[in-house]
Amino acid sequence: MIDNQQNAHCDTAGSREKNRQYMVPRWAGIGIFLLLAVFALAFAQLFFVPVVLAFLLSTVFSPIRRAFDRLGVPQGLTALGIVGSLLIVLGIITTALAMPVSGWVNNSAQIEYKIEARFHDISGPFSGFFRAKEKLEKIADSSADGVQKVETQGVSITERLVSLGPVYLGQVIFTLVLLIFLLASGDMFYEKIVHTLPNLRDKRRAKQIAQAIERQLSRYLLTITVINAGLGTAVGLAMWALGMPSPLIFGIIAFLFNFVPYLGAIIGVAIAATVALVSFTWLGMPLVVGGAYLALTTLEGQFVTPYFIGRSLRLNSVVVFLAISFWAWLWSAVGMIVAVPLLVAVKTFCDHISAMEPLGNFLAERHAERESYSEEQASD
């Protein structure tokens, strides 16, 4: 009896050792795969960015396309109508932003001088820095004998924007064309996924996961879009009431930047305070303008969005910040926009796979797993 127990214990220990030996190369392979995936996403950014944007937009507009399907409207016509509407909205936003932004870019030297003068008035220690800069500029511009002339060369902001214009335009066109194909194809991807899986159980699970991801993403993005539109309207009215120049621009900035949690509000407050610093003589006006912008975004982030977004869509704030930072490093501004929708998709996928449920709980906000468990118990 004792010998049998010892043999069983030895077999268990041996199996554990074998599992450890297998686990090491498996985790090493996963790590190598992740590194290669990150490198591929960074290297092929010009291809992956419009593809990801097109799939996200198709997810948002799929419920609208299905509604028109039930009315008997051809899918191709619906796709053209949706993309045409997007082009109109993009045209309106671009036209509204073009004139003020171009004016800011052309007058960047004067704006910089005004900002320096304002800081000079606010704090004395800055004056030493500005005097040193003026002396350095005089030395650079000096043509006296024995003084080496320093020339600074660089590409202006306008020239850089003009050079990058065709690249961004090509990505926008690629995104919209792919979006037309995705919407016009209907539920072809779902059908292909279901068809390729071997058994009925996997087919049902794949269909449930795909529909859940689409439903959650569509709900999240549509709700956030409506909330951001309300925030943009409130910010625009507040800037108009405070006498800010071009209040419509700040409304559009609030609408667009609020798609990036945390960082978007910070950048918007900084832009509004800087414009107020240049536009008004009273030095307290930047604090009033920035405080008004911050108060509206805080009200939206702490009360409005949590009320309209279900707890199942609320994510771990630390993970959200890290995801935004990572995708911003990888794909710049577009990465910050797609970071949260991608997190929502990953969390929805994890919630439907039992082996990945711990990861889904980690991505969720605090105590969300308890409430989801109680909801499941109540439904049962």
N, C-alpha and C positions, 0 to 999 in steps of 0.2 A: 504493500500500500504506500509506504513512504517512498519507495523507488519510483512508483508511478507518478506521485506528486512531484518528485524532483524532476523526472523526465518532462512532465507537463510544464513545469516552471522553466526548464531549459528551452523547451520549444517556444514558449511565449517570449522569452528573452531574445531568442534567435530571430523570431519573426519581427520583433521590434527593431532589432539591429538592422535587419534587411530593409525594413521600411525607412529607417533613417538614411541608409545608403542610397535608396531610390529617391528620397525627398530632395537630397542635395543637388543632384544633376537636374531634377525637374525645376526647382526654384531658380537655378542658374540659367536654365533655358528660358524661363519666363522673364528674368531680368534682361537677358540679351535681346529677347523679342521686344520688350518695352523700349529699350534704348534704340533699337533699329526703327521702331515705329515712330518715335519722336524725331529721329533724324530724317525719316522719310517725309513726315508732315512738314518739317521746316524746309527741307530741300525742295519739295514740290508744292510750296505754298500757293503759287499762282494757279495751280490746278485744284487743290483741295478746298481752298476758301470758297470759290463760287459753287462747288459741288455741295458742300455742307450747307451753305446759305440756301441753295435751291431746295434741298431736301427739307430743311426747317420750314421754309415758306410753303412748300407743298403740304406739309403736315398741318400748318395753320389753316390753309384754304381748302383742305379736303372736305370738311363738313359743308362748306358753301357749295363746293362742286357736287357733292351728293344731293344737296337740296335741289339744285338745278337739274340733276339727273332724274329725280322723282317728278319734276315738272315736264320732262321730255326734251329738255334742251340738250343738243349734242355736246359731248365732252370737249371737243376741240373748240367750239364756239365759247363755251364757258371759260376755258383756259385763256383764250385770247382776250376775253372781257376782263378777267382778273388781272392779267399782266398789263393790259392797257390802263386799267385803273391805277395800278402801281406806278406806271410811267407818269401818269398825270400828277400823282401825289409827289413823286420824286422831282418832277419839273417845278411844281409849286414851291417845294422846300428849297431847291437849288436857286430858283429865281429870288426868293425872299432873302437867302443868305448871301447871294453873290455880291450885291452892291455894298452892303456894310463891311463884309469881310475883306473885299478888295480895297476899300477905303482904309481899313485898319492896316492892311499890309503895306499900302503905298505910303501911309503916314507913320510907319513904324518908328522912324528916326525921331520924329517930333513927339510921338507918344513916349518913347524911351526917355527923352529929355524931360518931359513933364513929370514922369514917374520919379526920375532922379531928383527933380526940384522939389516934389512933394516930400520925398524921404529926407531931403536936406532940411526942409522946414520942420519935419516931425522930430528928428533926432540929430543932435550935433555930432556924434561919433561918425556918422556917415560922411560928414564933410571932408574928413581926411582922405577917405577912399576916393571921393569924387575929385578932389584936388590932385591926387596922385594919378588918376586916370587922365585928367586934363593935361598934366605935364607930360605924360607918356604920349598923348596924341600930338602935342606940340613937337616933341622930339621926333616922332614919326613923320610929321609933315615938314620938318626943318630941312632946308636946302643949303645950310651954311657949310663952309669948307671945314673939312675934318670931322664932320658928323655923318655917320653912316645913315642913309635914309632907309627907313623901314617901310615896306609895302605889305599890306595885308590883302590877301586875295581870298575870295570865297564865293560860293554860289548863294544868291539871294533867295529869299523864301518864294518870291514870285516865280523865279526861274525854275526852282525845284518843283513847284506845283505844276508848272507848264510841262516839265519833262515827265512827270509821273502821270499826267492826265490821260494819255493814251492807254497806259497800263490799267488804270482804274476803270476807264471806259470799257476796255475789252473784258474785264472781269464782270462788270455790270451786265454787258450784253450776253456773255456766256451764262450768267446766273439766270437771266430772264428767259433765254432760249431753252435752257434745261428745265426751267420751271414749267414752260409751256408743254414740253414733252411729258413731264411727270404728271401734270394735271390731266392732260389729254389721254394718257394711258389708263386712267382710272385706278382700279384696284389690282392692276396687273402684278405688282410686286408681291402683294399678299397671296395671290393665287400661285405665283411661282414658288414662294416659300412653302406653302402648304403642299404643293405638288411634289417637291423634291424630298420631303421628309418621309421616312420609311413606314411608320405605323400611325394609326389613327390617334393615339394619345399624344404623340409629338405634334401631329398636325393641329390638334385642338389647342395645345399649349402655345404653339407658335402663333396661331391666329389670335389668341387671347392677349399674348404679350404685345404683338404688333398693334392691335386695336387699343390696348391700354396706353402704350407709349404715344400713339397719335392723339388719343383723347386727352391725356394729361398735358402734352405739349401744346395742343391747340387751346385748351382751357387756360393754361398759364400765359401763353403769348398774347392771346386775345384780351385776357383780363388786364395784363400789364400794359398793353397798348392803350386800352381805354383809360386806365388810371394815369398813365403818363400824359395822355391828352388833357385830362382834367388838371393835372399838375402844371402842364405848360400854359394852360389858360389862366390859372391862378397866378403863376409867376409873371406872365405877361401883364396882367392887370395890376399886380403889385408894382412892377417896374414903371408902368404908366402913371400910377398914382404918386410914385416918388419922383417923377420927372426925369427918368432915365431916357437917354436917346435910344431910338429904335427898340421900343419895348417888345415888338413882335419877335425880334431876333432872340431875345432872352426866353420868350415862351417856346420857340423852336428848340433852343439849346437845352432847356429843361426837359422837353419832350424826348429829344434824342439821347441826351446824356443819362437820363434816368433808366435806360435799359441796362446800364452798367451799375450794379449795386455799389454803394459806398463811394467808390472812386468818382463816379459820374457826378454825384452831388458835390463832392469836394471841388472838382474842377469847375463846375458851374458857379459855385460860390466865389471861387478865386477870380473867374472872368468878370462876374458882376461887380465885385469889389474893385478890381483894377480899372474897369471902365468908369466907375463912380469916382475913383481917385483922380482920374484924368479930367472928368467932365465937370466936377464941382469944385468950388473954392473952399468950402467948409471941409476941414479935414476929418470931421466925424461922419460925413456922409458915406464913405465906404463901409463903415461899421453898420450903419443903418441898412444899407442896401444888402450887404452880405448877410446880416442877421435876418432880414426878411426872407431872403432866398433860403437860408438854412432852416428857418422856422417852418416854411412850407414843405420842404423836403423831409424834415423830421416828422412833421404831422403825417405826411403820406407814408413814410417808411414804418412808423411805429403804430399807426392806427388804421389807416385806410387799406393799405396792402394786406396786412394780416387779417383784416375782417373779410375781405373778398377772396383771398387766396386760401384754399383749404389747408388744413394742417398737414395733409399728406403731401402737399407740394412745398411745404416750408423746409428749408435745408439748414444744415449746420453752418452757422455764420463763419466759423473759422475755415471750413472746407470751401465755402463760397469765395472767401477772400483769396485763399491759396489758388483756387481754380482760376479766378480772374487774373491773378498775377502770372500764373503759368501760361495761360493762353494769350495774355498780352505780350509776354516775352516771345511766344512762338509766332503769333499771327497779328501782332500790333492791335489796332483799334477793333478790327473785326473779331479778333480772338476774345476781347473783353465782352463783346456782344453775345457771342455764341457760347460762352463759358457756362452760364446758368442753364440755358436750355439743354445743353449736353449733360449737365449734372442731373437735371430732371429726367432725361431719358435713361441714364444709367441707373438712377434710383428706382424708377418704375420697372426696369428690367430685373433688378435685384429683388424687388418685392414679389416677383412671380417665380423666382427660382429659389427653392428652399436652401440649397447649398450656399447661395449668395445673400441670404437674408441678413447675416451679421453686417455685411458691408452696407446694405440698405439702411439698417438701423443706425450705423455710424454716420451716414450721409444726412440722416434726418435731423431735425432740430431737437432740442432737449425735451425728453419725456414723450416724444411723438410715438415711440414704439409702444408705450403703455396704452395710450389712447387708441391706437390702431388695434391692439390686442383686445381691448374692451369692446370696441365696435364689432370685431369679428365674433366675440362671444355673444353679444346682444343679437347679432344677425342669425347666429346658430340657434 
